[in-house]
Amino acid sequence: MKKTNSNIHTLIGINNAISILKCSLFSIINIDLMLNSKAEKNDELQKLIKNKNVNEIKKNQFFQKYPEGRTQGIGITFSGNIVRQKIPNFTKEKNVCILVLDQIEDPQNFGQIIRTAECGGVDGIVFPRHHSVSITDTVLQVSQGAFTNMPLYEVTNLRNEFKKLKDSDFWIVGVENSIDAKSWYDIEYSGRIVIVLGSEGKGIRKMVLEECDFHATIPMQGEVNSLNVSAAASAILFERIRQLNGK
C-alpha cells in the first residue's frame, strides 16, 4: 500500500473497518462495499455502516479499485490525526508500559508490533521522526485495527524523551544482545517501564542504548541468531503481563 503524507488513509478488511467505524477520532470519507461479499454478510459491520453513504460495487469493479488481495469486500477511506507529538505524564497510573521503537524500517513489522502491543497492555508506542518508518497505510493495515486503540507518539529526539520519562520515575529497558545484558525474564517489568526495541539488522542505536537503565536479551537456540522484532516484542510484553498477574 502507498505511503501517505497526509491524514487521509484507505484500508481494507472487516477488522480494520469495524475498528475505524467505532472510533470517534476519525471522519469517514468513503466506504466501498462489494456485493455478495463477507463484509456484506457481517452483522456487526452492517449495523455500523447503516445510515452512512456506502458505495455498493460489483466484484470485478471492486477488485479493480482494490487489487491488494484479502479485502473481504470492504474498503474504507477516513481522515484524522493518528500520530501524537506529546507523551503524557501518566501521573496517576501505577503500572505503565511505553514501547519505544528505534530503527524499525519495515512497515510490516511496525504494524504487527502495534497489534501485539494493543493485545499486550502497552499504554503507548514512541518512535523517532528519523530512523524509523513513518505511519503508512501498510503499517495501519497490518495492525488490523489495533492502531485505533494504541496511542502513537512521533518524537524528534528519543534521548530528550527518556530524560522526561526518567524524571517521571520510569525505568528504561533496552532489549539488545550484548555481553552485559540480563535474560529477558530476569528483568522486573512492573511499575513505570519503558521497553526499547531495535530492528533485527541494526538493533538499537548506541546513543539510545546508553540511556537505558537495563539491558535485556532473549537467548536463542538454532543456527539463526536473530529474532523477528515483533516476536521479541511479544515475548517481552507477555512476560510483563505474567509478572503483573502474579502479584
DOZA-549614 format. One line per field, with one value per residue (C-alpha): residue number from 0; residue in three letters; chain; x, y, z. Coordinates in steps of 0.5 Angstrom, whole numbers, plus 500, padded with zeros to 3 digits. Layout:
BEGIN
resi <- [NUM, ...] $
resn <- [ALA, ...] $
chain <- [A, ...] $
xx <- [X, ...] $
yy <- [Y, ...] $
zz <- [Z, ...] $
This chain:
BEGIN
resi <- [0, 1, 2, 3, 4, 5, 6, 7, 8, 9, 10, 11, 12, 13, 14, 15, 16, 17, 18, 19, 20, 21, 22, 23, 24, 25, 26, 27, 28, 29, 30, 31, 32, 33, 34, 35, 36, 37, 38, 39, 40, 41, 42, 43, 44, 45, 46, 47, 48, 49, 50, 51, 52, 53, 54, 55, 56, 57, 58, 59, 60, 61, 62, 63, 64, 65, 66, 67, 68, 69, 70, 71, 72, 73, 74, 75, 76, 77, 78, 79, 80, 81, 82, 83, 84, 85, 86, 87, 88, 89, 90, 91, 92, 93, 94, 95, 96, 97, 98, 99, 100, 101, 102, 103, 104, 105, 106, 107, 108, 109, 110, 111, 112, 113, 114, 115, 116, 117, 118, 119, 120, 121, 122, 123, 124, 125, 126, 127, 128, 129, 130, 131, 132, 133, 134, 135, 136, 137, 138, 139, 140, 141, 142, 143, 144, 145, 146, 147, 148, 149, 150, 151, 152, 153, 154, 155, 156, 157, 158, 159, 160, 161, 162, 163, 164, 165, 166, 167, 168, 169, 170, 171, 172, 173, 174, 175, 176, 177, 178, 179, 180, 181, 182, 183, 184, 185, 186, 187, 188, 189, 190, 191, 192, 193, 194, 195, 196, 197, 198, 199, 200, 201, 202, 203, 204, 205, 206, 207, 208, 209, 210, 211, 212, 213, 214, 215, 216, 217, 218, 219, 220, 221, 222, 223, 224, 225, 226, 227, 228, 229, 230, 231, 232, 233, 234, 235, 236, 237, 238, 239, 240, 241, 242, 243, 244, 245, 246] $
resn <- [MET, LYS, LYS, THR, ASN, SER, ASN, ILE, HIS, THR, LEU, ILE, GLY, ILE, ASN, ASN, ALA, ILE, SER, ILE, LEU, LYS, CYS, SER, LEU, PHE, SER, ILE, ILE, ASN, ILE, ASP, LEU, MET, LEU, ASN, SER, LYS, ALA, GLU, LYS, ASN, ASP, GLU, LEU, GLN, LYS, LEU, ILE, LYS, ASN, LYS, ASN, VAL, ASN, GLU, ILE, LYS, LYS, ASN, GLN, PHE, PHE, GLN, LYS, TYR, PRO, GLU, GLY, ARG, THR, GLN, GLY, ILE, GLY, ILE, THR, PHE, SER, GLY, ASN, ILE, VAL, ARG, GLN, LYS, ILE, PRO, ASN, PHE, THR, LYS, GLU, LYS, ASN, VAL, CYS, ILE, LEU, VAL, LEU, ASP, GLN, ILE, GLU, ASP, PRO, GLN, ASN, PHE, GLY, GLN, ILE, ILE, ARG, THR, ALA, GLU, CYS, GLY, GLY, VAL, ASP, GLY, ILE, VAL, PHE, PRO, ARG, HIS, HIS, SER, VAL, SER, ILE, THR, ASP, THR, VAL, LEU, GLN, VAL, SER, GLN, GLY, ALA, PHE, THR, ASN, MET, PRO, LEU, TYR, GLU, VAL, THR, ASN, LEU, ARG, ASN, GLU, PHE, LYS, LYS, LEU, LYS, ASP, SER, ASP, PHE, TRP, ILE, VAL, GLY, VAL, GLU, ASN, SER, ILE, ASP, ALA, LYS, SER, TRP, TYR, ASP, ILE, GLU, TYR, SER, GLY, ARG, ILE, VAL, ILE, VAL, LEU, GLY, SER, GLU, GLY, LYS, GLY, ILE, ARG, LYS, MET, VAL, LEU, GLU, GLU, CYS, ASP, PHE, HIS, ALA, THR, ILE, PRO, MET, GLN, GLY, GLU, VAL, ASN, SER, LEU, ASN, VAL, SER, ALA, ALA, ALA, SER, ALA, ILE, LEU, PHE, GLU, ARG, ILE, ARG, GLN, LEU, ASN, GLY, LYS] $
chain <- [A, A, A, A, A, A, A, A, A, A, A, A, A, A, A, A, A, A, A, A, A, A, A, A, A, A, A, A, A, A, A, A, A, A, A, A, A, A, A, A, A, A, A, A, A, A, A, A, A, A, A, A, A, A, A, A, A, A, A, A, A, A, A, A, A, A, A, A, A, A, A, A, A, A, A, A, A, A, A, A, A, A, A, A, A, A, A, A, A, A, A, A, A, A, A, A, A, A, A, A, A, A, A, A, A, A, A, A, A, A, A, A, A, A, A, A, A, A, A, A, A, A, A, A, A, A, A, A, A, A, A, A, A, A, A, A, A, A, A, A, A, A, A, A, A, A, A, A, A, A, A, A, A, A, A, A, A, A, A, A, A, A, A, A, A, A, A, A, A, A, A, A, A, A, A, A, A, A, A, A, A, A, A, A, A, A, A, A, A, A, A, A, A, A, A, A, A, A, A, A, A, A, A, A, A, A, A, A, A, A, A, A, A, A, A, A, A, A, A, A, A, A, A, A, A, A, A, A, A, A, A, A, A, A, A, A, A, A, A, A, A, A, A, A, A, A, A] $
xx <- [500, 502, 506, 501, 504, 497, 492, 488, 488, 485, 485, 481, 478, 473, 477, 480, 473, 470, 475, 475, 468, 468, 473, 471, 477, 476, 472, 469, 470, 468, 466, 466, 462, 463, 456, 456, 462, 464, 463, 456, 454, 458, 452, 457, 459, 452, 450, 456, 455, 447, 445, 452, 454, 456, 458, 456, 460, 460, 466, 470, 470, 472, 478, 480, 480, 483, 488, 491, 488, 484, 480, 474, 470, 470, 475, 474, 478, 478, 482, 484, 491, 494, 500, 501, 507, 507, 508, 503, 506, 502, 502, 496, 498, 502, 504, 505, 509, 511, 514, 520, 522, 529, 531, 525, 524, 520, 512, 510, 514, 511, 504, 505, 508, 502, 498, 502, 502, 495, 494, 500, 497, 502, 500, 503, 509, 514, 518, 523, 522, 528, 531, 524, 519, 513, 506, 503, 497, 501, 503, 496, 493, 498, 496, 489, 485, 490, 492, 485, 487, 494, 497, 503, 508, 513, 518, 524, 530, 529, 534, 530, 524, 528, 530, 523, 521, 526, 524, 517, 520, 520, 526, 528, 530, 534, 533, 539, 544, 550, 555, 552, 545, 541, 536, 529, 525, 530, 528, 523, 517, 512, 511, 513, 517, 520, 522, 526, 527, 531, 531, 534, 539, 541, 539, 538, 543, 549, 547, 540, 542, 547, 541, 538, 538, 538, 540, 536, 537, 533, 538, 536, 538, 539, 543, 540, 541, 536, 529, 524, 523, 515, 516, 521, 516, 511, 516, 517, 510, 507, 513, 511, 503, 505, 509, 504, 498, 503, 503] $
yy <- [500, 507, 512, 518, 524, 527, 525, 521, 514, 508, 501, 494, 489, 488, 488, 495, 498, 496, 499, 505, 506, 505, 510, 517, 520, 519, 522, 517, 520, 514, 507, 502, 495, 489, 486, 479, 479, 477, 484, 485, 479, 481, 483, 488, 492, 492, 496, 501, 503, 504, 511, 512, 514, 507, 505, 498, 496, 489, 484, 486, 493, 493, 489, 494, 499, 495, 490, 488, 481, 480, 486, 481, 486, 493, 499, 505, 512, 516, 522, 524, 525, 518, 521, 525, 529, 530, 524, 525, 525, 519, 522, 518, 511, 506, 501, 504, 501, 505, 502, 505, 503, 505, 504, 500, 501, 495, 497, 490, 489, 496, 494, 488, 491, 496, 490, 486, 492, 493, 486, 486, 492, 498, 505, 508, 507, 512, 512, 518, 522, 520, 513, 510, 508, 513, 512, 509, 505, 499, 500, 501, 495, 490, 493, 490, 496, 496, 503, 506, 504, 505, 512, 513, 518, 521, 525, 529, 526, 520, 522, 528, 524, 519, 525, 527, 520, 518, 525, 522, 515, 511, 506, 504, 497, 496, 490, 488, 482, 485, 482, 486, 484, 480, 475, 478, 474, 477, 484, 487, 490, 492, 500, 505, 502, 504, 498, 500, 495, 496, 493, 486, 488, 495, 494, 500, 506, 506, 513, 511, 504, 508, 512, 505, 503, 496, 492, 485, 480, 474, 468, 463, 457, 455, 457, 464, 468, 473, 474, 478, 484, 483, 477, 480, 485, 479, 475, 482, 484, 478, 477, 483, 481, 475, 479, 483, 478, 474, 480] $
zz <- [500, 499, 503, 505, 507, 510, 515, 510, 510, 506, 509, 507, 511, 516, 523, 520, 518, 525, 529, 525, 525, 532, 534, 535, 533, 525, 520, 515, 508, 503, 504, 499, 500, 495, 493, 496, 500, 507, 509, 506, 511, 517, 522, 526, 520, 517, 524, 524, 516, 517, 515, 512, 505, 502, 495, 493, 488, 484, 485, 478, 479, 487, 485, 480, 485, 491, 488, 494, 496, 502, 502, 505, 501, 504, 503, 508, 507, 513, 516, 523, 527, 528, 531, 537, 539, 546, 551, 557, 564, 567, 574, 577, 574, 578, 572, 566, 560, 554, 548, 544, 537, 534, 527, 525, 518, 516, 516, 516, 523, 525, 524, 527, 534, 534, 534, 539, 544, 544, 546, 551, 555, 552, 554, 548, 543, 541, 535, 533, 527, 524, 524, 523, 518, 518, 519, 512, 510, 510, 518, 519, 515, 518, 525, 524, 527, 533, 532, 534, 541, 541, 542, 537, 539, 534, 537, 535, 540, 544, 549, 551, 552, 556, 561, 562, 563, 568, 572, 572, 575, 569, 568, 561, 559, 552, 549, 546, 545, 549, 554, 560, 558, 563, 561, 559, 564, 570, 569, 573, 569, 574, 576, 570, 565, 558, 553, 548, 541, 535, 528, 527, 523, 526, 533, 538, 536, 541, 544, 545, 549, 553, 556, 558, 566, 564, 558, 557, 552, 549, 549, 543, 540, 533, 527, 526, 532, 530, 533, 529, 533, 533, 536, 541, 543, 544, 549, 553, 553, 555, 561, 564, 564, 567, 572, 574, 574, 579, 584] $
